[in-house]
Amino acid sequence: MLNILAGFSAKALCSCHFISDRTVRDIVNHELSIATWANHAIDNERQIASTSALGVTRHALYREGRGCTLVSEVDIEDLMSSASYSYQRDVRPFEFPLDTLDTSERLNMIMDNAFAEPYENKKVNTRAVVVIKGGKLIAERYAPGYNQDTPQMGWSMTKSVINALMGILVGQGTLDIYAPARIPEWYNQTQDPRQDITIDHLLRMSSGLYFEEDYSSASTVNQMLWTKADAALEAYSQTLAYEPDSLWYYASGTTNIISKIIRNQFQDDASYLSFPYKYLFDILGMSTAVMETDASGTYVGSSLMYASARDWAKFGQLYLNDGIWEGKRILPEGWVAYSSTPSSTTAPYDFYGAQFWLNAKHPAPKGSGYPEPWSGVPSDAYYASGFEGQTVLIIPSMEMIIVRLGQTLDRSLWDMGSFAAAIIQELD
């Protein structure tokens, strides 16, 4: 656990400093509150962040185009000598037009409440809120130290971006999501039951692979993210615990397997590394977007992407537009419907699609651990969701996107459903 903690801290320190341009003191005091007692340092010349805790030292390296990579199971000098991202970005300018209506006093109050700190010993830490309706910017607010250009961590919202990248490849005719995933290691034995796992199973979190999604222990997910050079390898090396498509279980590892499948479609690293930028971010005008790789060079699709609140809103708007951007189809026809359709393995509660959460139409039993529907939010709503309260909420029937970014360590302090319902009531 000490190795995991030091790894998490070094990686967060690196990304927040080199991507979000925050000071070490600010990062340690706010992002690394669980490890303020450790020693944290930045080498700006070599672009390395380091955390030392009780004799354990971990490093993370920033490289242009790859973000920060945690040094795990490899030599840092080898990472430094590897080629950086070489694709010259060609970002198409795009900004949401401002709504001409005056912001109402009630909407201002709702926004104020999102940034309020009503608790004596705990922090809500909302850092950004953006509201888009009808393709126009209706409301926007930032915490001190953040603005419309500050890249912020999406955590598991990155899973929904992986959904988009897979959709693009499907649209190009490169992949069939209903065909076997064909991980080479699953074919070492002719009778390996993992050969029956499809990309569709992975997208809908119903692969049946064993995985521990527990962030409080030395679990599979913590080992994968903070101690391994190859996140996908850790994930697809797991045994089959259930028959594919028989049980829904949230597992970050399945998304990293998808990320590896995406990488395997490219002949060289340059083509792979440029793919999300050339075919998604640059088209949408997401100039602040940065996806980060592990030490093996694969994007950590489960968890590691930064973008400004406005850029996260652009991503949501693409799905609201049924995958079309400024008249050009980016995602194949039917992909958005597939992504926002309940998985059969979540029936009858209908809370998950394909790397997107759904505003479940049927409440799950109390204590089940499954999300409950957000009262006051239309049933067609679906959303990308990440650790500490990151959300891109997409509401087709309202033509609305609501983005909330922050660092709420105690999720019970932030009620995204009530916040969204209040905005919806005011703008309906």
FILOTOR-661352 format. One record per residue (C-alpha): x, y, z; chain; residue in one letter; residue number from 1. Coordinates in steps of 0.25 Angstrom, whole numbers. Layout:
BEGIN
R      u      v      w  kette  rest   nr
R      X      Y      Z      A     A  NUM
...
//
This chain:
BEGIN
R      u      v      w  kette  rest   nr
R      0      0      0      A     M    1
R     12      9      3      A     L    2
R     17      7    -11      A     N    3
R      3     10    -17      A     I    4
R      1     22     -9      A     L    5
R     15     28    -13      A     A    6
R     12     24    -28      A     G    7
R     -2     31    -27      A     F    8
R      5     43    -21      A     S    9
R     16     44    -31      A     A   10
R      7     43    -43      A     K   11
R     -3     53    -37      A     A   12
R      8     63    -34      A     L   13
R     14     61    -48      A     C   14
R      1     63    -56      A     S   15
R     -5     75    -47      A     C   16
R      8     82    -49      A     H   17
R     12     80    -63      A     F   18
R     -2     79    -69      A     I   19
R    -10     88    -60      A     S   20
R      1     97    -57      A     D   21
R     -1     97    -42      A     R   22
R      9    100    -31      A     T   23
R     15     89    -23      A     V   24
R      9     95    -10      A     R   25
R     -5     96    -16      A     D   26
R     -4     81    -21      A     I   27
R      1     76     -8      A     V   28
R     -9     83      1      A     N   29
R    -21     80     -8      A     H   30
R    -18     68    -17      A     E   31
R     -9     60     -7      A     L   32
R    -16     62      6      A     S   33
R    -14     48      9      A     I   34
R      1     49      8      A     A   35
R      4     63     13      A     T   36
R     14     56     22      A     W   37
R     22     50     10      A     A   38
R     33     57      3      A     N   39
R     29     63    -11      A     H   40
R     39     69    -21      A     A   41
R     39     74    -35      A     I   42
R     51     74    -45      A     D   43
R     46     84    -55      A     N   44
R     58     82    -64      A     E   45
R     56     67    -66      A     R   46
R     41     69    -64      A     Q   47
R     40     58    -53      A     I   48
R     32     58    -40      A     A   49
R     36     50    -28      A     S   50
R     29     45    -15      A     T   51
R     37     39     -4      A     S   52
R     29     32      7      A     A   53
R     36     24     19      A     L   54
R     47     19     10      A     G   55
R     39     17     -3      A     V   56
R     41     26    -14      A     T   57
R     33     27    -27      A     R   58
R     35     36    -40      A     H   59
R     26     41    -51      A     A   60
R     31     46    -64      A     L   61
R     25     57    -72      A     Y   62
R     26     56    -88      A     R   63
R     20     65    -98      A     E   64
R      8     58   -104      A     G   65
R      8     46    -94      A     R   66
R      5     54    -81      A     G   67
R     11     48    -69      A     C   68
R     15     34    -68      A     T   69
R     17     27    -55      A     L   70
R     31     20    -54      A     V   71
R     27      5    -51      A     S   72
R     35     -7    -54      A     E   73
R     44      0    -64      A     V   74
R     56      9    -63      A     D   75
R     53     24    -63      A     I   76
R     65     26    -72      A     E   77
R     59     17    -82      A     D   78
R     46     25    -82      A     L   79
R     53     38    -84      A     M   80
R     60     33    -96      A     S   81
R     48     28   -103      A     S   82
R     42     37   -114      A     A   83
R     31     47   -109      A     S   84
R     19     49   -117      A     Y   85
R     22     56   -130      A     S   86
R      8     59   -136      A     Y   87
R      6     73   -139      A     Q   88
R     -8     77   -134      A     R   89
R    -17     84   -143      A     D   90
R    -28     88   -134      A     V   91
R    -41     94   -141      A     R   92
R    -45    106   -133      A     P   93
R    -58    104   -126      A     F   94
R    -65    112   -115      A     E   95
R    -80    111   -110      A     F   96
R    -87    123   -114      A     P   97
R    -92    131   -101      A     L   98
R   -107    131    -99      A     D   99
R   -112    145   -100      A     T  100
R   -122    144    -88      A     L  101
R   -118    150    -75      A     D  102
R   -114    139    -65      A     T  103
R   -126    138    -55      A     S  104
R   -124    141    -40      A     E  105
R   -129    127    -37      A     R  106
R   -118    121    -47      A     L  107
R   -108    129    -40      A     N  108
R   -112    124    -27      A     M  109
R   -111    110    -31      A     I  110
R    -97    112    -37      A     M  111
R    -93    119    -24      A     D  112
R    -98    107    -16      A     N  113
R    -89     97    -24      A     A  114
R    -77    105    -19      A     F  115
R    -82    106     -5      A     A  116
R    -74    100      7      A     E  117
R    -85     97     17      A     P  118
R    -77     87     25      A     Y  119
R    -67     90     36      A     E  120
R    -57     79     35      A     N  121
R    -60     74     20      A     K  122
R    -59     80      7      A     K  123
R    -68     79     -5      A     V  124
R    -57     85    -14      A     N  125
R    -65     88    -27      A     T  126
R    -55     94    -37      A     R  127
R    -63     96    -49      A     A  128
R    -77     96    -54      A     V  129
R    -82     98    -69      A     V  130
R    -96     98    -74      A     V  131
R    -99     97    -89      A     I  132
R   -113     97    -94      A     K  133
R   -117     97   -109      A     G  134
R   -102     98   -112      A     G  135
R   -100    111   -105      A     K  136
R    -93    114    -92      A     L  137
R   -103    117    -82      A     I  138
R    -95    117    -69      A     A  139
R    -81    116    -65      A     E  140
R    -73    117    -51      A     R  141
R    -59    114    -46      A     Y  142
R    -53    113    -32      A     A  143
R    -41    122    -30      A     P  144
R    -28    117    -37      A     G  145
R    -36    110    -48      A     Y  146
R    -42    116    -61      A     N  147
R    -48    112    -75      A     Q  148
R    -34    108    -80      A     D  149
R    -30     99    -68      A     T  150
R    -28     85    -71      A     P  151
R    -35     76    -60      A     Q  152
R    -34     61    -57      A     M  153
R    -46     53    -62      A     G  154
R    -43     40    -55      A     W  155
R    -53     30    -60      A     S  156
R    -59     39    -70      A     M  157
R    -47     35    -78      A     T  158
R    -55     22    -80      A     K  159
R    -66     29    -88      A     S  160
R    -55     35    -97      A     V  161
R    -50     21   -100      A     I  162
R    -64     18   -104      A     N  163
R    -63     29   -114      A     A  164
R    -49     24   -119      A     L  165
R    -55     10   -121      A     M  166
R    -67     16   -128      A     G  167
R    -58     23   -138      A     I  168
R    -51     10   -141      A     L  169
R    -64      3   -143      A     V  170
R    -68     14   -152      A     G  171
R    -56     12   -160      A     Q  172
R    -59     -3   -162      A     G  173
R    -46     -7   -154      A     T  174
R    -53    -14   -142      A     L  175
R    -66    -22   -140      A     D  176
R    -70    -21   -125      A     I  177
R    -78    -34   -126      A     Y  178
R    -66    -42   -130      A     A  179
R    -56    -48   -120      A     P  180
R    -47    -38   -114      A     A  181
R    -35    -47   -118      A     R  182
R    -25    -44   -108      A     I  183
R    -13    -52   -112      A     P  184
R    -10    -58    -98      A     E  185
R    -24    -64    -98      A     W  186
R    -20    -73   -109      A     Y  187
R     -8    -80   -103      A     N  188
R    -17    -91    -99      A     Q  189
R    -28    -96   -109      A     T  190
R    -39    -97    -98      A     Q  191
R    -37    -84    -91      A     D  192
R    -51    -79    -88      A     P  193
R    -47    -64    -89      A     R  194
R    -47    -66   -104      A     Q  195
R    -62    -64   -103      A     D  196
R    -61    -50    -98      A     I  197
R    -65    -40   -108      A     T  198
R    -62    -25   -109      A     I  199
R    -76    -23   -106      A     D  200
R    -75    -30    -93      A     H  201
R    -63    -21    -89      A     L  202
R    -71     -9    -93      A     L  203
R    -83    -13    -84      A     R  204
R    -74    -17    -72      A     M  205
R    -79    -32    -74      A     S  206
R    -67    -39    -78      A     S  207
R    -67    -48    -66      A     G  208
R    -52    -46    -63      A     L  209
R    -48    -46    -49      A     Y  210
R    -45    -32    -44      A     F  211
R    -45    -24    -31      A     E  212
R    -50    -10    -32      A     E  213
R    -46     -6    -18      A     D  214
R    -37      6    -16      A     Y  215
R    -35      4     -1      A     S  216
R    -26     -8     -2      A     S  217
R    -15    -14    -10      A     A  218
R    -26    -18    -20      A     S  219
R    -25    -22    -35      A     T  220
R    -29     -8    -39      A     V  221
R    -18     -1    -30      A     N  222
R     -8    -11    -34      A     Q  223
R    -11     -8    -49      A     M  224
R    -11      7    -48      A     L  225
R      0     10    -38      A     W  226
R     10     -2    -39      A     T  227
R     10     -8    -53      A     K  228
R     17     -3    -66      A     A  229
R      5     -9    -74      A     D  230
R     -9     -7    -69      A     A  231
R    -16    -15    -79      A     A  232
R     -7    -27    -77      A     L  233
R    -10    -27    -62      A     E  234
R    -25    -27    -66      A     A  235
R    -25    -38    -77      A     Y  236
R    -16    -47    -69      A     S  237
R    -28    -49    -59      A     Q  238
R    -36    -62    -59      A     T  239
R    -50    -63    -63      A     L  240
R    -59    -63    -51      A     A  241
R    -72    -63    -58      A     Y  242
R    -78    -67    -71      A     E  243
R    -77    -55    -81      A     P  244
R    -89    -47    -82      A     D  245
R    -95    -53    -69      A     S  246
R    -92    -42    -59      A     L  247
R    -89    -27    -59      A     W  248
R    -78    -23    -50      A     Y  249
R    -71    -10    -51      A     Y  250
R    -56    -12    -54      A     A  251
R    -46     -2    -59      A     S  252
R    -38    -13    -64      A     G  253
R    -47    -16    -75      A     T  254
R    -46     -2    -81      A     T  255
R    -31     -3    -81      A     N  256
R    -32    -16    -89      A     I  257
R    -41     -8    -99      A     I  258
R    -30      2    -99      A     S  259
R    -20     -8   -103      A     K  260
R    -29    -14   -114      A     I  261
R    -29      0   -120      A     I  262
R    -14      1   -119      A     R  263
R    -13    -12   -126      A     N  264
R    -20     -7   -138      A     Q  265
R     -8      3   -142      A     F  266
R      5     -1   -149      A     Q  267
R     14      9   -141      A     D  268
R     13     17   -128      A     D  269
R     13     30   -135      A     A  270
R      0     27   -142      A     S  271
R     -6     21   -129      A     Y  272
R     -2     33   -120      A     L  273
R     -8     43   -130      A     S  274
R    -21     35   -132      A     F  275
R    -29     42   -121      A     P  276
R    -24     56   -125      A     Y  277
R    -26     55   -140      A     K  278
R    -39     48   -140      A     Y  279
R    -46     53   -128      A     L  280
R    -40     65   -119      A     F  281
R    -35     73   -130      A     D  282
R    -48     72   -138      A     I  283
R    -56     76   -126      A     L  284
R    -47     88   -123      A     G  285
R    -42     81   -110      A     M  286
R    -29     88   -109      A     S  287
R    -26     85    -94      A     T  288
R    -29     70    -95      A     A  289
R    -17     61    -91      A     V  290
R    -18     46    -90      A     M  291
R     -7     39    -82      A     E  292
R      0     26    -85      A     T  293
R      6     16    -76      A     D  294
R     20     12    -76      A     A  295
R     17      2    -88      A     S  296
R     12     13    -96      A     G  297
R     -3     10    -96      A     T  298
R    -13     21    -92      A     Y  299
R    -19     18    -78      A     V  300
R    -33     18    -83      A     G  301
R    -39     15    -70      A     S  302
R    -35     27    -63      A     S  303
R    -24     37    -68      A     L  304
R    -29     49    -76      A     M  305
R    -29     64    -74      A     Y  306
R    -37     74    -81      A     A  307
R    -43     88    -77      A     S  308
R    -58     88    -73      A     A  309
R    -62     94    -87      A     R  310
R    -54     83    -94      A     D  311
R    -61     73    -86      A     W  312
R    -74     80    -90      A     A  313
R    -70     79   -105      A     K  314
R    -69     64   -103      A     F  315
R    -83     63    -97      A     G  316
R    -88     71   -108      A     Q  317
R    -83     61   -118      A     L  318
R    -92     51   -112      A     Y  319
R   -104     60   -111      A     L  320
R   -102     63   -126      A     N  321
R   -103     47   -128      A     D  322
R    -88     47   -132      A     G  323
R    -88     58   -142      A     I  324
R    -80     71   -141      A     W  325
R    -82     83   -150      A     E  326
R    -88     74   -160      A     G  327
R    -78     63   -160      A     K  328
R    -81     49   -155      A     R  329
R    -70     46   -145      A     I  330
R    -77     34   -138      A     L  331
R    -84     23   -147      A     P  332
R    -99     24   -148      A     E  333
R   -105     17   -136      A     G  334
R    -93     17   -127      A     W  335
R    -99     27   -118      A     V  336
R   -112     19   -116      A     A  337
R   -103      7   -114      A     Y  338
R    -95     14   -103      A     S  339
R   -107     19    -96      A     S  340
R   -116      7    -96      A     T  341
R   -116     -2    -84      A     P  342
R   -108    -14    -83      A     S  343
R   -115    -27    -82      A     S  344
R   -107    -30    -70      A     T  345
R   -112    -18    -62      A     T  346
R   -126    -22    -64      A     A  347
R   -136    -19    -58      A     P  348
R   -129     -6    -52      A     Y  349
R   -124     -1    -65      A     D  350
R   -112      8    -59      A     F  351
R   -101      5    -69      A     Y  352
R    -99      5    -84      A     G  353
R    -86      4    -91      A     A  354
R    -75     12    -83      A     Q  355
R    -86     22    -79      A     F  356
R    -96     22    -67      A     W  357
R   -111     24    -69      A     L  358
R   -121     31    -61      A     N  359
R   -127     18    -57      A     A  360
R   -142     17    -59      A     K  361
R   -144      6    -49      A     H  362
R   -139      8    -35      A     P  363
R   -130     -3    -30      A     A  364
R   -132     -9    -16      A     P  365
R   -127      0     -4      A     K  366
R   -113     -5      0      A     G  367
R   -110    -12    -14      A     S  368
R    -99     -2    -17      A     G  369
R   -105      1    -30      A     Y  370
R   -108     16    -34      A     P  371
R   -122     21    -32      A     E  372
R   -129     29    -42      A     P  373
R   -127     45    -41      A     W  374
R   -141     50    -37      A     S  375
R   -144     62    -46      A     G  376
R   -134     58    -57      A     V  377
R   -141     52    -70      A     P  378
R   -140     37    -71      A     S  379
R   -133     39    -85      A     D  380
R   -121     45    -78      A     A  381
R   -107     38    -77      A     Y  382
R    -93     42    -73      A     Y  383
R    -79     40    -72      A     A  384
R    -75     39    -57      A     S  385
R    -61     40    -50      A     G  386
R    -55     39    -36      A     F  387
R    -57     51    -27      A     E  388
R    -70     55    -34      A     G  389
R    -66     58    -48      A     Q  390
R    -78     58    -57      A     T  391
R    -82     61    -72      A     V  392
R    -97     59    -72      A     L  393
R   -104     58    -85      A     I  394
R   -119     61    -86      A     I  395
R   -124     59   -100      A     P  396
R   -139     63    -97      A     S  397
R   -134     76    -91      A     M  398
R   -122     78   -101      A     E  399
R   -114     81    -89      A     M  400
R   -100     77    -84      A     I  401
R    -96     80    -70      A     I  402
R    -81     78    -66      A     V  403
R    -76     78    -52      A     R  404
R    -62     76    -48      A     L  405
R    -56     76    -34      A     G  406
R    -49     68    -23      A     Q  407
R    -60     63    -14      A     T  408
R    -53     52     -5      A     L  409
R    -66     49      2      A     D  410
R    -76     47     -9      A     R  411
R    -88     48      0      A     S  412
R    -85     63      1      A     L  413
R    -88     65    -14      A     W  414
R   -102     62    -20      A     D  415
R   -100     63    -35      A     M  416
R   -115     59    -37      A     G  417
R   -121     70    -28      A     S  418
R   -111     80    -34      A     F  419
R   -115     76    -49      A     A  420
R   -130     76    -45      A     A  421
R   -129     90    -40      A     A  422
R   -123     95    -53      A     I  423
R   -133     87    -61      A     I  424
R   -145     93    -53      A     Q  425
R   -139    107    -55      A     E  426
R   -137    106    -70      A     L  427
R   -148     97    -74      A     D  428
//
